[in-house]
Amino acid sequence: MRRFFIEEIKEKEGFCKVPEPEARHIVKVLRMKQGDRLILMDSGGKRFEASIESAALKELTVKLIKKLPEPPPSPVSIDICQALIKSRVMDYMIEKTSELGISNIIPFYSERTVIKLDKNIEI
């Protein structure tokens, strides 16, 4: 069953509206239609099994069938050692590795690191 992420699942009388970017993807790209089932997830950790009630490019209405339990935490702890990189790229790396479930990110400075530290700062 396909899974889709939306910012917030706003449940109203057992139904939920999927916003435009995901609705367009579901209808236009995946060609899903009324009656197709999917899983909706949001940033708060809520997960629902749902069925498409009405499909339009800008808005999709789904019937929330049942609430799914949160997945258990990973039994594996993964640490990443990452050389210091430019701030924008480092922010992106932290964001994406956090989404993957990385436990710890350990930044370090190396001989070939592009970022140059102030010589007055002790490491």
N, C-alpha and C positions, 0 to 999 in steps of 0.2 A: 504494500500500500504506500502511495506517495506521501511525503511529509512536506509541510509548508510552514514557514515561520512568519508570523505577523507580530507587530509591536505589542498589541494587547487584544486578548480575546474578550470582547464585550458581549456577554451572554444576555440575551433578552428573550424570555419565554421559550427557551430551548433552541434559539436560532442565533446566528452570528453573521455579520457582514464582513467579507474579506475585502480589504482596500484595493484600490486600482492597480498598483504595480503587480501584486501577486495574482489578482483576478485576471488581468490581461495574460499573464504567463500561463495560468491554468486553462483558460478558455482558448486563447489564440495559438499558443505554442504546443501545449500538451493535448489540446482538443478534447478536454474532459467535458462531460455534459451532465445534465440532470440525472441523478441516481448514482453517479460515480462516487466511490468512497475515498476518503483521504484522512490524513492525520494533521491537525492544526496544533502548532506550538507557539507560545509567546515568551517574551522576555522575563516574565514573572515565574516561569517554570510550569505553567499550566499546559496540559496536553489533552486533546479530545479526539476521539474518533468521530468523523462527521460524514455527512452525505450531502451532495450538491442538490439544492432545492430549485434555485433559479440562477442562470448564468448569463452575464452580460460583460462586455469588455471593461467597463468602468467599475462594476460592482458585482460581487458574487455573494449569494446568500446560501449558507449551509445550515443544515439541521445537525445539532450536536447530539450524537447518539449516546456516547458514554465517555465519562472522564477516565483518562488513563493514569495509572500510578506513575510517580516520578521514577526515572531510572536510578538504580542504586549507584552509589559512588564507586569509582574505579578502584579495584583492589591493588592496582599498580601505581606506584609513585614515579613520575618521570621528571627528571631534572635536565635542563638545557644550559650549557655553558656557551655564551655568545660574546664574541669580541665586540667592543664598543663600535657602533656605526652611527652615521648621521642621524640626528634626532627624529626626523619624520619617518625614516625607514625603521628606526629602533621602535618607535611608537607602534608602527604597523606590525612589526614582528611580535611585540608583546601582546597586542590585541589578538592576532591570529593564533599564537601558541596558547594563549589563555582559553580561547574558544575550543581548542582541541583537548583541553584538560591537562595541560602541563602543570605540575605541582610547583616547581621552582625555576626561576630564570636567574642564572648567575652571570652577570656581566664581568668582563675582564679586559684588561689593556694588554696589547701585545706589541711586538716590535713593528709589525706591518699595519697596525691600526691607523686608519686615516685621521681619526679624531686625535688632536694633540692636546695633552693635558698641560695645565700651567706648571712650570718647572718648580714653583714655590710650594706646590701641594705635594705632601708625602703620600705615597701609595701604600 
